[in-house]
Amino acid sequence: MSRYQHTKGQIKDNAIEALLHDPLFRQRVGEE
């Protein structure tokens, strides 16, 4: 169970990192 939680958290962190470095996401945030 803890291993699943850790993996899930890691994937979430990676997704956030990808969004932070995604120029399209940055542009969308900048518009709002």
Residue pairs with C-beta under 8 A, 6 or more apart in sequence:
19 25
20 26
